Amino acid sequence: MLYRFAPLALLAIALPATAQEAEQEQTREPLRTRVYLGPQLSPKTPGAKDLSFGPFIEVSRARGDAPFEFEAPDESFGFPVAKAGGVEFGPALGFKGKRKAADIGVPLHDVGFSFEIGGFAQTYLAKNIRVRAEARQAVSGHDGLVGEVSADYIARDGDKWLVSLGPRVTLADGKYHRAWYGITAADAVASGLAQFRPDGGVESVGLAAGYLRQLNTRIGIAAYARYDHLVGDAGRSPYVRSAGSRSQPSVGLALSYTFGGK
């Protein structure tokens, strides 16, 4: 999958425990691993008007000649581990970088590095329409709960090329909103902005598009663009209105190399 916030790529290595498992492994189709790497531009922190560069990373795996499974360019790191009634379930990991006053040009409270752990569920409503919902709880930093509901229309020719497009709705609880968009009493004194204590709810609505193309059997390119518009308490934040922006764009471009296979 491709990541707008580029979490660490995790590679699972399975070691056969018995001779029977080793024999089964030998009869399976060869494994292919595709790695994408490039730059991306995204908001420095939630609500910020300035963009910053970061890494754009993706790792996917497939066997034999089977096409790589579709993964939206902006979804969190994760992989299906169970399936029931046509719905896939799996873990979802994400992170958000820390925020300091110097990052946003306003003397507001700091927010530490946020590591988020959760899960997702996804299914296909039709051959080319996938819907997905995920939720992640931060165990550091903002300490809040954040989630996203998305849908993607997918057009593709196997692994030769793929185009995806779909809407996004991001939701979060009060802790998340207060960390990124709230103005405490101390913040108000230091910045001159009105005190503001947001509640939970919808953070943003947006649209994401992705594009993949193989130039040959080994080398390919990937690109994505996403636009989010802050709404609700996030959009009403005095910080966003005065020094940040309700517009939250992200773009990325990467080259890929496919290992293994024929």
SELOVEX-751888 format. One record per residue (C-alpha): z, x negated, y negated; residue number from 1; residue in one letter. Coordinates in steps of 0.001 Angstrom, whole numbers, plus 524288, in hexadecimal, padded with zeros to 5 digits. Layout:
<atoms>
- zz, xx, yy, n, res
- Z, X, Y, NUM, A
...
</atoms>
This chain:
<atoms>
- zz, xx, yy, n, res
- 80000, 80000, 80000, 1, M
- 7FE68, 7FC24, 7F1F0, 2, L
- 80A40, 7FBA5, 7E926, 3, Y
- 80AB4, 7FE1E, 7DA5F, 4, R
- 81803, 7F752, 7DA83, 5, F
- 81424, 7ED74, 7E575, 6, A
- 81F90, 7EDAC, 7EEFE, 7, P
- 820B6, 7E2D1, 7F915, 8, L
- 816E4, 7E3AA, 80437, 9, A
- 81DE5, 7E4B0, 81161, 10, L
- 8170D, 7E090, 81DDD, 11, L
- 81C60, 7E544, 82AFE, 12, A
- 81ADA, 7DC22, 836AA, 13, I
- 81C9C, 7E238, 84421, 14, A
- 8202F, 7D922, 84F51, 15, L
- 81DEE, 7DEC0, 85D01, 16, P
- 82ABA, 7DF25, 86467, 17, A
- 824DD, 7E00E, 87204, 18, T
- 818D7, 7DB9C, 87964, 19, A
- 81432, 7E9C5, 879D7, 20, Q
- 814F6, 7EAF4, 86B0F, 21, E
- 80DA4, 7DE1F, 86993, 22, A
- 802C1, 7E32D, 8726E, 23, E
- 801D3, 7EFCE, 86A97, 24, Q
- 800EC, 7E7EF, 85E0D, 25, E
- 7F586, 7E01B, 86368, 26, Q
- 7EDC8, 7EC86, 8666E, 27, T
- 7EF6F, 7F239, 858D1, 28, R
- 7E50E, 7F0F6, 84E59, 29, E
- 7E68E, 7E4DA, 845AC, 30, P
- 7EF18, 7E67E, 839BE, 31, L
- 7E953, 7E55C, 82C23, 32, R
- 7F1A9, 7E283, 82032, 33, T
- 7EC67, 7E48C, 81280, 34, R
- 7F356, 7DE42, 806F7, 35, V
- 7F065, 7E1CC, 7F8CA, 36, Y
- 7F52F, 7D967, 7ED8C, 37, L
- 7F292, 7DA15, 7DEEE, 38, G
- 7F85A, 7DD62, 7D19D, 39, P
- 7FCB3, 7EA5E, 7CC00, 40, Q
- 800F8, 7EF99, 7BED4, 41, L
- 80BDD, 7F9B2, 7BE02, 42, S
- 816A7, 7FDAC, 7B476, 43, P
- 82142, 7F356, 7B2FD, 44, K
- 82B95, 7FD84, 7B61E, 45, T
- 82B79, 80C6E, 7B713, 46, P
- 8288B, 81210, 7A9B0, 47, G
- 8242F, 80522, 7A3AC, 48, A
- 817FE, 80493, 79B46, 49, K
- 814B0, 7F677, 79ECB, 50, D
- 80E12, 7F290, 7AB83, 51, L
- 810CF, 7E693, 7B3B3, 52, S
- 80972, 7DF24, 7BE41, 53, F
- 80E53, 7DEF9, 7CC2B, 54, G
- 8091F, 7DC8C, 7D9F7, 55, P
- 800F3, 7E6C7, 7E0E3, 56, F
- 80329, 7E5A3, 7EF98, 57, I
- 7FEE2, 7ED4A, 7FB95, 58, E
- 7FFE8, 7EAC6, 80A24, 59, V
- 7F998, 7F3C7, 81443, 60, S
- 7F77D, 7F2E0, 822E0, 61, R
- 7EE05, 7F930, 82C5C, 62, A
- 7E95B, 7F6E9, 83A3A, 63, R
- 7DBAA, 7F4AA, 83F0B, 64, G
- 7D11F, 7FB95, 83743, 65, D
- 7DA0C, 806A7, 832C9, 66, A
- 7D9DF, 80871, 823F3, 67, P
- 7E61B, 804C0, 81C85, 68, F
- 7EE88, 810B6, 819DE, 69, E
- 7EDF5, 815FC, 80C0B, 70, F
- 7F930, 811DF, 80344, 71, E
- 7F97D, 815B9, 7F4F3, 72, A
- 7F91C, 80A04, 7EBC5, 73, P
- 805A2, 80DF4, 7E4C1, 74, D
- 80E85, 8124F, 7EFD3, 75, E
- 81AD9, 80B1A, 7F3AA, 76, S
- 81B2C, 8016F, 7FECF, 77, F
- 81CD2, 80869, 80BC0, 78, G
- 81680, 80BD4, 818AA, 79, F
- 816F4, 81795, 821E0, 80, P
- 820F1, 81679, 82CC6, 81, V
- 820D0, 82474, 831E4, 82, A
- 817C7, 8302B, 83247, 83, K
- 81AC8, 83E83, 834C3, 84, A
- 8121B, 84A5B, 832D3, 85, G
- 807D0, 8425E, 82BCA, 86, G
- 811B5, 83CB9, 82215, 87, V
- 81477, 82E25, 821B7, 88, E
- 821B2, 828B0, 81DC9, 89, F
- 825CE, 81AFD, 81A1D, 90, G
- 82DF1, 81246, 81132, 91, P
- 82AC9, 8101F, 802D0, 92, A
- 82F20, 80445, 7FB08, 93, L
- 82D56, 80171, 7EC91, 94, G
- 83307, 7FA25, 7E13C, 95, F
- 83368, 7F9DA, 7D27C, 96, K
- 835B0, 7ED9C, 7CA8E, 97, G
- 8416C, 7EBE8, 7C1B9, 98, K
- 8417A, 7EFFE, 7B36A, 99, R
- 8476C, 7E8B2, 7A801, 100, K
- 84745, 7EC4C, 799AA, 101, A
- 83D79, 7E179, 796F6, 102, A
- 833F6, 7E7D8, 7A07F, 103, D
- 832E4, 7F44E, 7988D, 104, I
- 83610, 7EFC5, 78AB7, 105, G
- 841A3, 7F90B, 78954, 106, V
- 85022, 7F59B, 78B49, 107, P
- 852A4, 7FEB8, 796C5, 108, L
- 85AB4, 7FC8E, 7A315, 109, H
- 85585, 7F3A8, 7ADCE, 110, D
- 850D4, 7F8CD, 7BAE7, 111, V
- 851AE, 7EFAD, 7C696, 112, G
- 84789, 7ED23, 7D0F7, 113, F
- 84614, 7F9A5, 7D8F5, 114, S
- 84363, 7F950, 7E78E, 115, F
- 84010, 806CD, 7ECF1, 116, E
- 840F3, 80B24, 7FB1D, 117, I
- 83C41, 8182B, 80076, 118, G
- 831FA, 81EF5, 80876, 119, G
- 82547, 826A3, 807F8, 120, F
- 81E24, 831B0, 80EB4, 121, A
- 80F63, 83361, 80E47, 122, Q
- 804FC, 83BE6, 81475, 123, T
- 7F6B1, 83F84, 81331, 124, Y
- 7F3B6, 84D48, 80E6E, 125, L
- 7E560, 84A9C, 81163, 126, A
- 7DD98, 83F00, 81649, 127, K
- 7DC93, 83938, 8089A, 128, N
- 7E904, 83E60, 80226, 129, I
- 7F612, 837D0, 8044C, 130, R
- 802FE, 83C34, 7FE62, 131, V
- 80F36, 833CE, 7FE06, 132, R
- 81D3E, 834E2, 7F974, 133, A
- 82709, 829EB, 7F8AD, 134, E
- 834D7, 827C4, 7F3BF, 135, A
- 83BF0, 81AF3, 7F126, 136, R
- 84A17, 8182B, 7EDB3, 137, Q
- 84CE6, 80C01, 7E5AB, 138, A
- 857A9, 80364, 7EB23, 139, V
- 8582F, 7FB21, 7DECE, 140, S
- 853BF, 7FBD0, 7D0AC, 141, G
- 851BD, 809D6, 7CC3D, 142, H
- 85920, 80F1A, 7D84A, 143, D
- 85164, 81BC2, 7D7C2, 144, G
- 848F0, 823D5, 7E0D5, 145, L
- 83A52, 8243E, 7DE2A, 146, V
- 82F57, 82B28, 7E53D, 147, G
- 820F2, 82E38, 7E47B, 148, E
- 817BE, 838C6, 7E943, 149, V
- 80961, 83527, 7EA1C, 150, S
- 7FC5A, 839D4, 7EF45, 151, A
- 7EFD3, 83217, 7F142, 152, D
- 7E1C4, 835C1, 7F39F, 153, Y
- 7DBA9, 82AD7, 7FBBA, 154, I
- 7CD41, 82778, 7FD1C, 155, A
- 7C9B8, 81C0A, 805E0, 156, R
- 7BFC9, 815B5, 80ED9, 157, D
- 7C8AC, 80F9D, 818FF, 158, G
- 7CD4F, 802A1, 8139B, 159, D
- 7C0EB, 8005A, 80B9C, 160, K
- 7C60F, 8078F, 7FF9E, 161, W
- 7D088, 8114D, 7FBC6, 162, L
- 7D350, 8192F, 7EF84, 163, V
- 7DF98, 8214A, 7ED4E, 164, S
- 7E429, 829FF, 7E247, 165, L
- 7EFD4, 832E2, 7E0AC, 166, G
- 7FB32, 83824, 7D894, 167, P
- 8090A, 832BB, 7D7FC, 168, R
- 81625, 838C8, 7D47D, 169, V
- 821FB, 82FDC, 7D350, 170, T
- 82FD8, 8353C, 7D3AE, 171, L
- 83D1E, 82ECC, 7D1DE, 172, A
- 84B81, 83214, 7D0DA, 173, D
- 85479, 830D2, 7C51B, 174, G
- 858E4, 822F5, 7C865, 175, K
- 84AE4, 81E15, 7C84A, 176, Y
- 8478B, 82507, 7BB9A, 177, H
- 853F2, 8209D, 7B4C8, 178, R
- 85187, 81273, 7B8CD, 179, A
- 843AF, 811D8, 7B36D, 180, W
- 84336, 81C63, 7A8EB, 181, Y
- 85151, 81F14, 7A4FD, 182, G
- 857C0, 81AB8, 7984F, 183, I
- 86648, 81814, 799D8, 184, T
- 87002, 8186A, 78E9E, 185, A
- 86F8C, 80981, 78E07, 186, A
- 860A8, 809E0, 78E46, 187, D
- 86092, 81388, 782FC, 188, A
- 86947, 80AC1, 77AA1, 189, V
- 8612B, 7FE8C, 77D9D, 190, A
- 853AB, 804B0, 77C53, 191, S
- 8554B, 80FE4, 772BE, 192, G
- 84F1C, 81937, 77C8F, 193, L
- 8555B, 82659, 77F7A, 194, A
- 85E46, 826E1, 78B4D, 195, Q
- 85733, 82CEF, 796E1, 196, F
- 85BE8, 83080, 7A498, 197, R
- 8507B, 8352F, 7ACF2, 198, P
- 851A5, 83D04, 7B972, 199, D
- 84994, 83C2C, 7C5D3, 200, G
- 83C40, 8426A, 7C78C, 201, G
- 82DE1, 83F15, 7C67D, 202, V
- 82BB8, 831BD, 7C061, 203, E
- 81CE1, 831A2, 7BF7B, 204, S
- 81016, 837B0, 7C3C0, 205, V
- 8040C, 82F83, 7C5E8, 206, G
- 7F792, 82BF6, 7CCFC, 207, L
- 7F41E, 8205A, 7D59C, 208, A
- 7E722, 81B0E, 7DA76, 209, A
- 7E410, 8104D, 7E435, 210, G
- 7D7EA, 80901, 7E888, 211, Y
- 7D5AC, 7FFF5, 7F421, 212, L
- 7C91E, 7F91C, 7F844, 213, R
- 7C644, 7EEEF, 8029D, 214, Q
- 7BCA3, 7E489, 7FE0D, 215, L
- 7BB63, 7DF95, 80C09, 216, N
- 7C36C, 7E014, 81888, 217, T
- 7CDE3, 7D728, 812BD, 218, R
- 7CDF2, 7D889, 803F4, 219, I
- 7CFF0, 7E4DA, 7FBDC, 220, G
- 7D478, 7E9BF, 7EEAC, 221, I
- 7DE1A, 7F42A, 7EA65, 222, A
- 7E12E, 7FA95, 7DD65, 223, A
- 7E9F7, 80579, 7D8CB, 224, Y
- 7ED7C, 80C98, 7CC50, 225, A
- 7F8A5, 815E2, 7C9CE, 226, R
- 7FD12, 81D6D, 7BDED, 227, Y
- 80A41, 8243B, 7BC98, 228, D
- 80EFD, 82C96, 7B13E, 229, H
- 81DA8, 82D7F, 7AF56, 230, L
- 822C1, 83B70, 7AE87, 231, V
- 82FDB, 84255, 7AE55, 232, G
- 83BAE, 83A80, 7AA29, 233, D
- 83444, 82DB5, 7AC53, 234, A
- 829F4, 831DA, 7A277, 235, G
- 83454, 83697, 798D4, 236, R
- 83C36, 829FB, 79908, 237, S
- 83E72, 82473, 78B3E, 238, P
- 83B4B, 81703, 790E2, 239, Y
- 82E16, 81B8B, 79616, 240, V
- 82AEF, 822F0, 7899B, 241, R
- 82E54, 817AE, 78071, 242, S
- 82BDA, 80AEC, 787AA, 243, A
- 825CB, 80E59, 794C1, 244, G
- 81A82, 816E5, 798FB, 245, S
- 8187B, 8235D, 7A0AC, 246, R
- 80BB7, 81D6C, 7A5B3, 247, S
- 80DEA, 814B6, 7B193, 248, Q
- 8012D, 80E8F, 7B68C, 249, P
- 7FF9A, 804EC, 7C1C7, 250, S
- 7F39E, 7FD9C, 7C6DB, 251, V
- 7F176, 7F378, 7D169, 252, G
- 7E6AD, 7EB57, 7D791, 253, L
- 7E72A, 7E36B, 7E422, 254, A
- 7DF1C, 7DBBA, 7EDE3, 255, L
- 7E14A, 7DD84, 7FC5F, 256, S
- 7DFBA, 7D556, 8088E, 257, Y
- 7DFD4, 7DAB4, 81664, 258, T
- 7E5BD, 7D262, 82129, 259, F
- 7E36F, 7D453, 82FA4, 260, G
- 7D9F9, 7DD5E, 83665, 261, G
- 7CC3A, 7D98C, 83A22, 262, K
</atoms>
